[in-house]
């Protein structure tokens, strides 16, 4: 599995990739960041995913419509760097020029391994 995760670094614009458990604990990370920062990034991704799921659940209740959760992942964009997450994987990518659709598709594929 770690080889599959590491291959994400070969994608244009990907600087860091991390895997975490369902409880948010760090599993493994690769890229240009200290392990301490990767642990924090994994925790953020876990918390963000839970928050987005909670908001989606509320929208479904209020609107009477299902399908609010982004089933293929999420992106938090920043000026220089952005985070892309699918399942228990998260990548830090360059905000300018990174092919986000390609990155999300690869994250999705690797998350099923």
Backbone torsions as a table, in degrees:
resi	resn	phi	psi	omega
1	UNK	NA	-38.7	-177.5
2	UNK	-62.9	-32.1	176.5
3	UNK	-66.5	-36.7	177.7
4	UNK	-66.3	-41.0	179.8
5	UNK	-67.0	-44.4	-178.6
6	UNK	-61.1	-30.8	-178.9
7	UNK	-64.3	-21.6	177.8
8	UNK	-62.9	-26.3	178.4
9	UNK	-65.8	-19.4	179.5
10	UNK	-76.3	-13.6	179.0
11	UNK	-73.1	141.0	-179.6
12	UNK	-57.5	128.0	174.8
13	UNK	89.2	-10.1	-179.7
14	UNK	-82.6	124.2	-178.5
15	UNK	-107.4	-31.3	-177.4
16	UNK	-146.1	143.8	173.1
17	UNK	-138.2	137.0	-179.0
18	UNK	-134.8	150.9	172.4
19	UNK	-118.8	142.7	178.4
20	UNK	-138.2	162.3	179.6
21	UNK	-85.8	171.8	-180.0
22	UNK	-60.8	-24.4	177.5
23	UNK	-88.2	1.7	177.9
24	UNK	93.3	-4.7	-179.3
25	UNK	-72.3	142.6	-177.1
26	UNK	-67.5	135.9	176.1
27	UNK	-106.1	-60.4	-177.3
28	UNK	-157.4	153.3	177.2
29	UNK	-150.6	152.4	-179.9
30	UNK	-138.8	148.3	174.2
31	UNK	127.0	-167.1	-173.6
32	UNK	-91.2	72.1	179.3
33	UNK	-163.7	147.8	177.6
34	UNK	-67.8	155.6	179.8
35	UNK	-62.9	-36.3	177.2
36	UNK	-58.7	-43.6	178.2
37	UNK	-69.1	-34.5	176.3
38	UNK	-64.2	-39.3	177.3
39	UNK	-60.3	-43.6	178.9
40	UNK	-66.0	-39.0	178.8
41	UNK	-64.5	-41.6	177.9
42	UNK	-63.3	-41.7	178.3
43	UNK	-62.9	-43.6	177.8
44	UNK	-59.0	-46.7	-177.8
45	UNK	-61.4	-42.7	177.5
46	UNK	-60.7	-49.1	-178.6
47	UNK	-65.2	-39.9	-179.9
48	UNK	-64.3	-43.3	179.1
49	UNK	-60.9	-42.4	178.4
50	UNK	-65.4	-41.6	178.6
51	UNK	-63.2	-45.9	179.8
52	UNK	-62.2	-39.3	178.4
53	UNK	-64.6	-43.1	178.1
54	UNK	-62.2	-43.9	177.6
55	UNK	-63.6	-40.8	178.9
56	UNK	-64.0	-39.9	178.1
57	UNK	-62.7	-41.7	178.2
58	UNK	-65.0	-43.2	177.6
59	UNK	-60.2	-38.7	178.9
60	UNK	-63.9	-40.1	179.3
61	UNK	-67.1	-48.6	-176.3
62	UNK	-68.6	-36.3	-175.1
63	UNK	-92.8	-19.0	-175.5
64	UNK	75.3	9.9	-179.9
65	UNK	-117.4	140.2	175.3
66	UNK	-92.0	172.6	173.0
67	UNK	96.7	16.3	-178.7
68	UNK	-78.2	-26.4	-178.1
69	UNK	-70.8	134.2	175.8
70	UNK	-70.1	101.0	-173.3
71	UNK	-68.4	-17.6	-176.9
72	UNK	-109.0	9.3	175.6
73	UNK	126.6	-171.4	-177.3
74	UNK	-146.9	160.4	178.0
75	UNK	-138.1	134.0	170.2
76	UNK	-116.8	114.6	-174.3
77	UNK	-94.9	136.1	173.0
78	UNK	-121.9	174.3	-178.2
79	UNK	-62.5	-46.2	-177.8
80	UNK	-105.7	-37.6	-176.9
81	UNK	-128.4	152.2	176.2
82	UNK	-134.1	158.8	174.9
83	UNK	-111.6	138.0	175.2
84	UNK	-123.9	131.8	-178.6
85	UNK	-133.3	142.7	172.5
86	UNK	-143.0	126.7	179.9
87	UNK	56.7	-127.5	-179.0
88	UNK	-101.8	27.8	177.0
89	UNK	-121.9	145.0	176.2
90	UNK	-142.4	141.3	177.2
91	UNK	-122.5	143.1	167.7
92	UNK	-101.1	127.5	-174.6
93	UNK	-130.2	159.2	173.0
94	UNK	-66.1	132.6	-179.5
95	UNK	-70.6	-28.8	-178.4
96	UNK	-99.6	114.0	171.6
97	UNK	90.8	-10.1	178.1
98	UNK	-70.3	134.3	-179.5
99	UNK	-77.6	87.1	-171.7
100	UNK	-60.9	-39.1	178.7
101	UNK	-61.8	-45.2	178.9
102	UNK	-63.0	-42.0	-179.8
103	UNK	-63.1	-45.8	178.8
104	UNK	-63.0	-38.2	177.6
105	UNK	-63.8	-42.9	178.6
106	UNK	-67.1	-41.3	176.7
107	UNK	-58.7	-43.4	-179.8
108	UNK	-60.8	-45.0	-179.4
109	UNK	-63.1	-48.2	-178.0
110	UNK	-66.3	-32.7	-178.1
111	UNK	-66.0	-18.3	179.3
112	UNK	-86.8	-5.3	-179.5
113	UNK	-81.1	NA	NA
